[in-house]
Amino acid sequence: MPPAPSEGARETVPFAELLKRHRGRSGLTQQQLADFATLSVRAIRDLESGRVRRPRRESVGLLADALRLGDTERLQLHAAGGSPADLRVSLFELSVQPALPEPPAPPGALVGREAELQVLLDQVTVHGHRLVSVVGIGGIGKTHLVLEAAQVLRARGRRVGWYAPAGDPLCCGAIPGAGLGPNPNPSPNPNPNPSPNSGSGERPPGAAGSTDDLVEAIGERYDLLVIDGDDVPGPGRVDIGELLRRRPGLRVVVTGLTPRHLPGERVLPLTAMAVPEEARDYDHARLSEVASVALFLSHMRRSRPGFRLRQDNAHAVAGLCRWLDGVPRALEYAAGWCLVYPPELLLARAGRDSSLLSSPAGCGCQDLLRSLARSVGIVAERHRRVLAEVADRPHWTVADLDHLVPDPAAALHALLVHGLVRPAGAHLPEHFTALHLVRLLHGRDRTPAGVARAG
């Protein structure tokens, strides 16, 4: 018999609540879970309603397999059902052992980032780098990329832990902060479309932010740790250098707005996706192969399954993708607004209606210009001055920055890494341009009304 937990041990979460939480995270319906676990849907309903409080050990094992639970979560589920999977593990050890959750499933197919995914995988596996930072502006797709990489690596047998200590203070639609301990995702309804930097800006209650706690939670359990969106400065921020020193076999992938500037760090700047060149006529098949157009169409077809590129809408779709700089979240929002406006009308309104740069679902904090302002704000002041000077120019070269800063190449490099400027295109080699969203931000901030809206 396993020893009884001490009086100070934390109370086990009820089985019904734990099962519903795991099913919600997996995105399965009761019928789907029943099918995958080879149980009846009535059995699932009885378990989730609490009518059956002590399920058979075999049934719990089938549920854990269907939900693809990791070792720690599997043990927790067995313990909540009164039947530990391994009798050598005490309930006390189970209740107090710190652990990290497995990475959530990606929010959908990864479109147009195949090359970046392969680079990230190679950095971690082929080249064996211990710290890879995926950086870029909010909404550029950092979280989606690392989730896809984590899924691939787990399929290859790597042990991957997930840590999202806090989110972007500008967005409430986040994956709940993954703290330490047996209940890392307390929300019963996590957002199925995680945003790379989202949250209230305050660390969730009970979330452990200290590097010591994270080191203990990692132990020898993980080959790779993904830290998502740890951009909030302060004592709760993870000391990645110390973490790598104390766990020599660990590799870390971290997302953020800016690199960590640590020895041995490899930086993967996630920049805006390729956009169509301006043309008089478009070949519909070739246009749909451009990364930003492919992503826009994938979002459009979720809400308008019958939408197709045609001669009468190809110019509008290409124009929208250019106007939105190929930023994935901007493309997603635009596709959502196309339920209200066809692409032609949306493009016509785009220049005068900044609300189209926010989620059509009504989440006012998901405003791309507010998020972009944060990215601009963390750039060095001398580089912000350069950005303000060139923002309204259609294109420019490194030589054009000579009179602005003593190190123009370094300034351009910093702006490229932060994702605020991009190459002007194959037709203008060695020329660069600021994102159109950057121009909109500078234009808004130059007007009293824009300043009021930003506040």
PLY file of the C-alpha trace (Angstrom):
ply
format ascii 1.0
element vertex 455
property float x
property float y
property float z
element edge 454
property int vertex1
property int vertex2
end_header
0.00 0.00 0.00
1.34 3.46 -0.80
1.85 5.72 2.19
-0.93 8.19 2.91
-0.21 11.81 2.14
0.80 14.02 5.02
-1.55 16.65 6.38
0.44 19.34 4.57
0.09 17.70 1.16
-1.97 19.51 -1.39
-5.47 18.07 -1.98
-5.86 16.09 -5.20
-8.04 17.70 -7.87
-11.32 15.75 -8.28
-11.22 13.23 -11.12
-14.23 14.73 -12.91
-12.70 18.22 -12.97
-9.30 16.91 -14.04
-10.78 14.86 -16.88
-12.84 17.79 -18.18
-9.78 20.02 -18.02
-7.65 17.61 -20.04
-10.43 17.05 -22.59
-10.87 20.82 -22.97
-7.14 21.29 -23.58
-7.14 18.54 -26.21
-10.13 20.05 -28.06
-12.03 16.73 -28.07
-15.77 16.32 -27.67
-17.12 13.69 -25.27
-17.99 11.49 -28.25
-14.51 11.83 -29.74
-12.84 11.00 -26.44
-15.12 7.98 -26.04
-14.19 6.77 -29.52
-10.44 7.22 -28.98
-10.54 5.56 -25.55
-12.85 2.74 -26.74
-15.34 3.60 -24.01
-18.99 4.57 -24.27
-19.99 8.22 -24.40
-22.25 7.50 -21.41
-19.19 6.41 -19.44
-17.47 9.71 -20.28
-20.54 11.69 -19.17
-20.75 9.75 -15.90
-17.07 10.36 -15.19
-17.20 14.10 -15.98
-20.39 14.62 -13.98
-18.89 12.96 -10.91
-21.43 10.13 -10.84
-18.51 7.68 -11.07
-15.79 8.79 -8.67
-13.53 5.73 -8.66
-13.17 4.52 -12.26
-11.44 1.28 -13.11
-7.68 1.58 -13.43
-7.84 0.16 -16.99
-10.38 2.83 -17.98
-8.16 5.61 -16.63
-5.24 4.21 -18.62
-7.32 4.22 -21.82
-8.36 7.83 -21.17
-4.76 8.89 -20.53
-3.70 7.25 -23.80
-6.52 8.93 -25.73
-5.64 12.32 -24.25
-1.91 11.76 -24.93
-0.97 12.69 -21.38
2.61 12.88 -20.25
3.95 10.81 -17.37
3.21 13.35 -14.65
-0.30 14.15 -15.90
-1.03 10.42 -16.28
-0.02 9.83 -12.65
-2.19 12.73 -11.53
-5.22 11.31 -13.35
-4.71 7.87 -11.81
-4.28 9.41 -8.36
-7.46 11.47 -8.72
-9.31 8.27 -9.63
-7.91 6.44 -6.62
-5.65 4.07 -8.58
-2.02 5.20 -8.94
-0.50 3.97 -12.17
2.69 3.00 -10.36
2.20 1.71 -6.81
5.76 2.74 -5.97
4.73 6.40 -6.34
3.06 7.77 -3.24
0.18 10.20 -3.39
2.31 12.59 -1.38
5.12 12.46 -3.96
2.56 12.93 -6.70
0.96 15.95 -5.08
4.12 17.90 -4.33
6.36 16.98 -7.25
6.79 20.08 -9.43
6.27 19.50 -13.12
5.83 21.35 -16.38
3.04 20.72 -18.86
3.64 19.37 -22.33
3.38 21.91 -25.14
-0.19 22.51 -26.32
-1.14 21.37 -29.80
-0.49 23.98 -32.53
-3.58 26.08 -33.31
-3.76 24.80 -36.90
-1.61 23.96 -39.87
1.62 25.94 -40.17
1.34 27.82 -43.48
4.25 29.50 -45.21
6.82 28.93 -42.46
8.26 25.61 -43.60
11.76 27.03 -44.12
11.81 28.71 -40.69
10.59 25.49 -39.06
13.41 23.49 -40.63
15.98 26.08 -39.53
14.69 25.95 -35.95
14.74 22.15 -35.89
18.26 22.07 -37.31
19.51 24.60 -34.77
18.35 22.37 -31.92
19.14 18.94 -33.34
21.74 18.99 -36.11
23.81 21.85 -34.72
23.03 21.17 -31.06
22.72 24.80 -29.97
21.61 25.08 -26.37
19.77 28.40 -26.68
17.73 29.51 -29.68
15.74 32.74 -29.47
12.84 33.18 -31.89
12.24 36.93 -32.01
9.89 39.31 -33.79
6.96 41.65 -33.36
3.75 40.55 -31.66
1.50 38.65 -34.07
4.32 37.46 -36.33
3.74 33.80 -35.40
6.47 32.96 -32.89
4.32 30.76 -30.68
2.83 28.85 -33.60
6.31 28.12 -34.94
7.73 26.82 -31.66
4.60 24.75 -31.00
5.00 23.11 -34.39
8.68 22.45 -33.68
7.83 20.99 -30.27
5.29 18.65 -31.85
7.85 17.42 -34.40
10.51 16.90 -31.74
8.13 15.01 -29.46
7.22 12.74 -32.36
10.95 12.02 -32.69
11.13 10.97 -29.05
12.42 14.20 -27.49
11.14 15.10 -24.03
9.80 18.65 -24.36
8.56 20.86 -21.53
6.49 24.03 -21.91
6.75 27.17 -19.80
4.67 30.29 -20.49
5.25 32.35 -17.35
3.22 35.38 -18.41
1.77 36.77 -21.56
1.65 39.95 -23.48
0.05 42.68 -21.33
-1.68 43.91 -24.48
-3.75 40.79 -25.14
-6.19 38.80 -23.05
-6.49 35.86 -25.43
-3.59 33.75 -24.25
-2.62 30.26 -23.36
-2.86 30.37 -19.54
0.51 30.93 -17.92
2.04 27.52 -17.31
3.27 27.56 -13.75
4.88 24.75 -11.80
3.19 21.91 -10.00
0.44 19.45 -10.81
-2.11 22.01 -11.97
-0.29 24.14 -14.58
-3.39 25.06 -16.61
-6.15 26.05 -14.23
-8.41 27.61 -16.84
-11.24 25.29 -17.92
-11.50 27.01 -21.28
-8.02 27.75 -22.66
-7.92 29.73 -25.88
-7.45 27.33 -28.82
-5.61 30.01 -30.79
-2.68 30.99 -28.64
-1.00 34.27 -29.19
2.76 34.57 -28.84
2.59 37.38 -26.36
-0.67 37.62 -24.54
-2.11 38.05 -21.04
-2.83 40.70 -18.49
0.76 41.66 -17.77
0.49 40.30 -14.22
1.81 36.89 -13.36
-1.08 34.45 -12.83
-1.85 33.57 -9.20
0.30 30.70 -8.09
2.64 30.83 -11.10
6.23 30.29 -9.99
8.62 32.70 -11.63
11.88 31.89 -9.92
14.67 30.15 -11.80
15.19 27.84 -8.80
11.66 26.48 -9.08
12.04 26.00 -12.82
15.34 24.16 -12.40
13.67 21.82 -9.89
10.70 21.24 -12.18
12.97 20.38 -15.11
15.16 17.94 -13.19
16.21 15.21 -15.58
12.79 14.98 -17.20
13.32 17.11 -20.30
15.71 17.36 -23.23
14.23 20.64 -24.40
12.40 23.47 -22.67
10.26 25.96 -24.63
9.82 29.30 -22.85
7.11 31.28 -24.57
6.80 35.05 -24.26
8.97 35.69 -21.20
9.30 39.39 -22.05
8.08 40.92 -18.80
11.10 42.39 -16.97
11.53 42.03 -13.25
12.47 39.47 -10.61
10.07 36.85 -12.00
11.84 36.66 -15.37
13.71 33.42 -16.01
17.50 33.67 -15.77
18.21 31.51 -18.81
21.98 31.69 -18.37
21.69 30.28 -14.85
19.17 27.70 -16.03
21.55 26.39 -18.70
24.45 26.35 -16.25
22.56 24.25 -13.71
21.06 21.88 -16.27
23.99 21.08 -18.61
22.03 18.63 -20.77
19.13 20.99 -21.42
18.39 22.92 -24.60
16.12 25.98 -24.54
14.00 27.64 -27.21
12.61 31.01 -26.12
10.28 33.42 -27.89
10.36 37.16 -27.36
10.44 40.60 -28.86
14.20 40.86 -28.61
17.23 38.55 -28.20
18.65 37.77 -24.75
22.24 38.60 -25.78
23.68 35.59 -23.96
26.86 33.70 -24.88
26.15 30.95 -27.41
22.67 32.29 -28.23
21.41 31.70 -31.76
18.79 34.18 -32.93
16.08 33.30 -35.43
14.36 36.55 -36.48
10.81 35.78 -37.55
10.03 38.40 -40.16
6.96 39.29 -42.19
5.89 36.67 -44.72
6.46 37.06 -48.45
3.88 39.27 -50.16
2.90 39.47 -53.85
4.69 41.88 -56.13
2.46 44.48 -57.77
1.22 43.27 -61.15
-1.38 44.16 -63.75
-2.70 40.59 -63.93
-2.22 37.63 -61.61
-2.03 33.95 -62.32
-4.40 32.67 -59.63
-2.51 29.42 -59.07
0.84 31.16 -58.68
-0.62 33.92 -56.52
-2.03 31.37 -54.08
1.49 29.96 -53.62
2.79 33.24 -52.13
3.11 32.62 -48.38
0.97 35.54 -47.17
-1.77 34.81 -49.72
-1.81 31.11 -48.80
-2.22 32.00 -45.13
-4.93 34.58 -45.85
-6.87 32.05 -47.94
-6.58 29.38 -45.23
-8.18 31.78 -42.73
-10.83 32.89 -45.23
-11.94 29.33 -45.91
-12.55 28.64 -42.24
-15.46 31.06 -42.25
-16.21 31.16 -45.99
-15.46 27.65 -47.29
-16.52 28.49 -50.82
-14.17 31.47 -51.25
-11.89 31.19 -54.27
-9.38 33.47 -55.95
-10.88 34.87 -59.14
-10.02 37.56 -61.63
-12.34 40.02 -59.89
-10.86 39.57 -56.38
-7.20 38.66 -57.00
-6.02 42.29 -57.00
-7.82 43.01 -53.73
-6.40 39.92 -51.99
-2.88 40.72 -53.19
-3.31 44.36 -52.12
-4.49 43.37 -48.65
-1.53 41.04 -48.15
0.86 43.83 -49.17
-0.88 46.43 -47.03
-0.75 44.12 -44.01
2.95 43.33 -44.61
2.31 39.58 -44.52
1.96 39.70 -40.71
0.09 36.48 -39.78
-2.15 37.96 -37.10
-3.06 40.90 -39.35
-3.99 38.46 -42.12
-6.11 36.47 -39.68
-7.98 39.61 -38.57
-8.53 40.72 -42.17
-9.93 37.31 -43.11
-12.30 37.59 -40.16
-13.50 41.02 -41.26
-14.22 39.60 -44.72
-17.39 38.15 -43.24
-18.57 41.78 -43.16
-16.70 43.31 -46.10
-15.58 41.58 -49.30
-11.81 41.90 -49.93
-12.31 44.76 -52.40
-14.25 46.88 -49.89
-11.97 45.90 -47.01
-8.94 47.11 -48.94
-10.73 50.38 -49.74
-11.52 50.92 -46.05
-8.14 49.78 -44.75
-6.37 53.12 -45.07
-8.95 55.01 -43.02
-10.29 52.49 -40.49
-7.68 51.37 -37.96
-10.26 49.20 -36.17
-9.68 46.66 -38.94
-6.28 46.01 -37.31
-8.02 44.56 -34.26
-9.80 41.26 -33.78
-13.33 41.24 -35.27
-14.36 39.15 -32.25
-14.41 42.37 -30.24
-11.30 41.91 -28.09
-10.11 45.51 -27.90
-6.75 44.57 -26.39
-5.80 42.63 -29.54
-4.80 45.76 -31.40
-1.85 45.32 -33.71
-0.75 48.95 -33.48
-0.65 48.80 -29.67
1.35 45.60 -29.87
3.68 47.13 -32.44
4.20 50.19 -30.23
5.64 47.88 -27.60
8.12 46.42 -30.10
9.20 49.90 -31.15
9.49 50.98 -27.52
12.14 48.40 -26.64
14.45 49.37 -29.50
17.45 51.50 -28.56
16.66 55.21 -28.74
19.16 55.92 -31.51
17.58 53.20 -33.62
14.08 54.54 -32.94
15.23 57.88 -34.32
16.42 56.15 -37.48
13.08 54.33 -37.79
11.13 57.58 -37.38
13.28 59.22 -40.07
12.79 56.49 -42.69
9.27 55.30 -41.80
7.54 57.40 -44.47
10.05 56.74 -47.23
8.99 54.10 -49.75
12.50 52.55 -49.70
16.08 53.39 -48.78
19.58 51.91 -48.50
22.17 51.61 -45.74
24.01 54.59 -47.26
20.92 56.73 -46.69
21.40 56.26 -42.93
24.96 57.61 -42.83
23.92 61.06 -41.65
21.60 59.67 -38.96
23.86 57.37 -36.90
27.59 56.63 -36.79
26.92 52.89 -37.31
24.22 52.66 -40.01
24.75 48.95 -40.73
24.33 48.09 -37.04
21.18 50.22 -36.87
19.69 48.47 -39.88
20.61 45.08 -38.46
18.84 45.88 -35.19
15.68 47.03 -36.97
15.69 43.90 -39.13
16.11 41.59 -36.13
13.23 43.33 -34.35
11.12 42.84 -37.48
10.30 46.53 -37.99
11.79 46.85 -41.47
12.15 44.41 -44.36
13.86 44.15 -47.76
11.98 46.22 -50.34
11.78 43.31 -52.78
13.65 41.52 -55.52
13.04 44.45 -57.89
15.02 46.74 -55.53
18.11 44.86 -54.33
19.88 46.33 -51.28
16.87 48.54 -50.57
14.75 48.32 -47.44
11.39 49.63 -46.29
9.60 50.04 -42.98
6.54 47.88 -42.40
3.36 49.62 -43.47
2.10 49.04 -39.93
5.08 51.05 -38.66
4.07 53.92 -40.94
0.52 53.74 -39.62
1.82 53.80 -36.04
4.00 56.87 -36.69
1.18 58.59 -38.54
-1.27 57.97 -35.72
1.15 59.14 -33.05
1.76 62.40 -34.91
-1.91 63.42 -34.48
-3.58 64.42 -31.21
-6.44 62.00 -31.94
-3.99 59.19 -32.53
-2.25 59.91 -29.28
-5.59 59.87 -27.50
-6.50 56.51 -29.03
-3.13 55.06 -28.12
-3.66 56.09 -24.51
0 1
1 2
2 3
3 4
4 5
5 6
6 7
7 8
8 9
9 10
10 11
11 12
12 13
13 14
14 15
15 16
16 17
17 18
18 19
19 20
20 21
21 22
22 23
23 24
24 25
25 26
26 27
27 28
28 29
29 30
30 31
31 32
32 33
33 34
34 35
35 36
36 37
37 38
38 39
39 40
40 41
41 42
42 43
43 44
44 45
45 46
46 47
47 48
48 49
49 50
50 51
51 52
52 53
53 54
54 55
55 56
56 57
57 58
58 59
59 60
60 61
61 62
62 63
63 64
64 65
65 66
66 67
67 68
68 69
69 70
70 71
71 72
72 73
73 74
74 75
75 76
76 77
77 78
78 79
79 80
80 81
81 82
82 83
83 84
84 85
85 86
86 87
87 88
88 89
89 90
90 91
91 92
92 93
93 94
94 95
95 96
96 97
97 98
98 99
99 100
100 101
101 102
102 103
103 104
104 105
105 106
106 107
107 108
108 109
109 110
110 111
111 112
112 113
113 114
114 115
115 116
116 117
117 118
118 119
119 120
120 121
121 122
122 123
123 124
124 125
125 126
126 127
127 128
128 129
129 130
130 131
131 132
132 133
133 134
134 135
135 136
136 137
137 138
138 139
139 140
140 141
141 142
142 143
143 144
144 145
145 146
146 147
147 148
148 149
149 150
150 151
151 152
152 153
153 154
154 155
155 156
156 157
157 158
158 159
159 160
160 161
161 162
162 163
163 164
164 165
165 166
166 167
167 168
168 169
169 170
170 171
171 172
172 173
173 174
174 175
175 176
176 177
177 178
178 179
179 180
180 181
181 182
182 183
183 184
184 185
185 186
186 187
187 188
188 189
189 190
190 191
191 192
192 193
193 194
194 195
195 196
196 197
197 198
198 199
199 200
200 201
201 202
202 203
203 204
204 205
205 206
206 207
207 208
208 209
209 210
210 211
211 212
212 213
213 214
214 215
215 216
216 217
217 218
218 219
219 220
220 221
221 222
222 223
223 224
224 225
225 226
226 227
227 228
228 229
229 230
230 231
231 232
232 233
233 234
234 235
235 236
236 237
237 238
238 239
239 240
240 241
241 242
242 243
243 244
244 245
245 246
246 247
247 248
248 249
249 250
250 251
251 252
252 253
253 254
254 255
255 256
256 257
257 258
258 259
259 260
260 261
261 262
262 263
263 264
264 265
265 266
266 267
267 268
268 269
269 270
270 271
271 272
272 273
273 274
274 275
275 276
276 277
277 278
278 279
279 280
280 281
281 282
282 283
283 284
284 285
285 286
286 287
287 288
288 289
289 290
290 291
291 292
292 293
293 294
294 295
295 296
296 297
297 298
298 299
299 300
300 301
301 302
302 303
303 304
304 305
305 306
306 307
307 308
308 309
309 310
310 311
311 312
312 313
313 314
314 315
315 316
316 317
317 318
318 319
319 320
320 321
321 322
322 323
323 324
324 325
325 326
326 327
327 328
328 329
329 330
330 331
331 332
332 333
333 334
334 335
335 336
336 337
337 338
338 339
339 340
340 341
341 342
342 343
343 344
344 345
345 346
346 347
347 348
348 349
349 350
350 351
351 352
352 353
353 354
354 355
355 356
356 357
357 358
358 359
359 360
360 361
361 362
362 363
363 364
364 365
365 366
366 367
367 368
368 369
369 370
370 371
371 372
372 373
373 374
374 375
375 376
376 377
377 378
378 379
379 380
380 381
381 382
382 383
383 384
384 385
385 386
386 387
387 388
388 389
389 390
390 391
391 392
392 393
393 394
394 395
395 396
396 397
397 398
398 399
399 400
400 401
401 402
402 403
403 404
404 405
405 406
406 407
407 408
408 409
409 410
410 411
411 412
412 413
413 414
414 415
415 416
416 417
417 418
418 419
419 420
420 421
421 422
422 423
423 424
424 425
425 426
426 427
427 428
428 429
429 430
430 431
431 432
432 433
433 434
434 435
435 436
436 437
437 438
438 439
439 440
440 441
441 442
442 443
443 444
444 445
445 446
446 447
447 448
448 449
449 450
450 451
451 452
452 453
453 454
